[in-house]
Amino acid sequence: MQVHAAQHLNEGLLGISHSSRTPDESVTRLIAGLTQQGGMFIRIGSGALTSAWAAAGRLIGYYEAHMHPWDSLSGIALMREAGGVTNDYLSNDGLKKGNPVLLANATLYPQRKALTGNRALDE
């Protein structure tokens, strides 16, 4: 496995998930910023599968504003093993409470992080 080599957000599909645990604005801000830069996204309904696709290079990355550990940790491990970058999911008691998940290659990670506006990613 190897992460996608994209250097810009418009070079592939970004995986996005959303749930009722977070405000709609947590994902609409990202989608608006992404499409303004010519990027596109996909939502398939399974964060675990979408994050695995990102680790395998099928997608340029993955974002969800809040995931539980049983859905997120396998994708985080796969992304790191594939050479990608992830946020510090375990911060602020993430193992018990869940946290946002942001996965991408080293070049796209800061670009995607800026689009989310999610301050929890800074911790």
Phi, psi and omega in degrees: 000146176209138180294158178299143184269011183307142177253346181224155184294343182265016182257017179170183180269138175259129175279132180226140172231160179208145177223172180286355180286347181230156178296150179303327182299337181295335179249329181293326177298317179295315181297317180298313179295321180296312182290329176296335178264011178084009180275165178228164182223166176222144175226117183250353176096355177232107179297324180296315180291317181297319178293326176293321176297321178296318179296328180277359179084007178285335179232159179279354178163187182209146175215136168216134185292335177204124176227148173278156184298327182291341176263336191255328190295326179294318178294323177296315179298316179298317181297316180295320179292332180275002178095010181268180182244143177226159173285171178278084185300329185281351180297157178052042176063036182301329180297329179264323187257343187087168183199172171291159177230126177227122183230134177189177172284171186297330180284317184279336185307307181295327177296316181289321180300317179298324181290331185289324186067014183272106183293338178296337178288344180277347185272000000 
